[in-house]
Amino acid sequence: MVAKKKKAKSKRKPNPEFMKPMEISEELAVIVGSRPLPRTQVVKKLWEYIKKHKLQDTKNRRNINADESLKAVFGGKKTVSMFEMTKLVNKHLG
């Protein structure tokens, strides 16, 4: 039997597009601040805000119940899923 050589797993490299600082809309700036941030940091700060203000739905944890600041970001929607949230937040990054 011939022993197969194992390939060394290369560490996953983050996509540079996700790390690039992006301009933030006025509506989103109320929550995450106005200076340019990478998309990853925007999402992180958004979750910090959601948890701090207890906006995650207690029955269905995948949903976020928007307060007035988040409604502006979510296009006026009162409740969005966490998957929909990402899509709506992308509209506020440029």
N, C-alpha and C positions, 0 to 999 in steps of 0.2 A: 504494500500500500504506500502511496505517495502522500506525504503530509502536505496539506494545503497551507499556504502562508496566509495568515490573517492580516487584513488591511487595518492599519491603525485608523480608528475613527477620528475624523477631523472635527474639531469643535465647531458648532454651528455659528456662522458669522451673521450678526444682525444686518438687515438690509439698510444701507446708508440712507435711503429715502425716508425711512422711519425716524432716523436720527437727525435729520435736517430741521433746524428751527424754522417754524412757519409763523406767518402773520396771523393774529387772532382778531376776530370780529369784536365789535363793541359789546354785543350781547354776551359772548363767551368770556370776554375780559372781566366782566363783573364777577365771574366765578373763579377763573384761573389766573387772573392778572393780565396786564396789557403787553408785557414784553414777549417777543417771539420765543416759542418753545417747540421742542420736537413733539411730534404726535404722541409718542409714548408718555411723555410728561403731562401732556394735556389730559389724556385719559386717566392717568394716575391722580392728578389733582381733582378731576371731576369725581372720581370715586371717593376721594377724601371728603369732598363737599357733600356727596350723597350720604355717606356714613355719618358724618358730623351732624347733619340735619335730619337723620333718620328718614330718608326718603325712599328707601328700598321697601317694597310692598311686603308686609308681614306674612301674608298667605302664599303669594306667588313671588318668590325671591328673585325671579328673573325680570320682574317689572320694577320700574322706577316711577314713583308718583312725584310729578314735578311741582315745585313751588313757583312763585312768580318769576324768579331769575331763570330757572330752568325752562319754564314755558317759552320764554323768548328764544332760547336755544333750540327747543324742540318744535318750533313752528306752531306754537299755541296748543300743542297736545298736552293733556293732563297726565296721561300714563303712556309710557313707551317701554318696550322690552329692551334688555341690555344690548341685543343685537341691532335693533333699530336705532338705538342711541348712537352707536358708532357712526352709522350712516348719516344721521342728522348732524352730528358734531363736525363731520368732514366738510359740510357746507360752510362752516364758520372758520375754516382754516384756509389760508391762501398763500 
